[in-house]
Amino acid sequence: MADHVDTVLAQWARQRPDLDVSPMAVIGRLKRVVAALEPEMRRTFAAHGLDAASFDVLATLRRNGPDRPLTPAELMRSAMVTSGAVTQRLDRLQANGLVTRSPSPTDGRVVLVSLTDKGLALIDGALPDHLATEERLLAALDPAARDGLAATLRTLLEALEDPHR
């Protein structure tokens, strides 16, 4: 069965048969997949009063455990955003009582970010719904196809994120 990307590739093949447009088959589909996933994910986050950025910070803190607060720099690396973006996220989350920022007991220049009880309850309530949304979105793929796709995407990401590339 042909999809929109197949149509685009066929059009390019007719108009520019001298070019190899096969990369568009992957990149075009990745872009369309992301465009299809994002509204569904936003809807799930919104049902919990969150956006993707807030969910990302709360989930990062949660998976690190309550006894392992993170610095804003560690959150920045985990979330792959700028320090300014992390600061804005933390300001909003702290204003909503979801995280606290406190000085490190070993180095007063370092700030540590932790979930509050309210933040923990929120992320623990949102996570099952988030996973259910992801499960629903991936329902067309059987476990072997998911594993294969995950492995292929890992290989691509490793190459793209390699600073020596």
Secondary structure, DSSP 8 states (H G I E B T S, - for coil): ---HHHHHHHHHHHH-TTS--THHHHHHHHHHHHHHHHHHHHHHHHTTT--HHHHHHHHHHHHH-TT--B-HHHHHHHHT--HHHHHHHHHHHHHTTSEEEEE-SS-TT-EEEEE-HHHHHHHHHHHHHHHHHHHHHTTTS-HHHHHHHHHHHHHHHHHHH-TT-
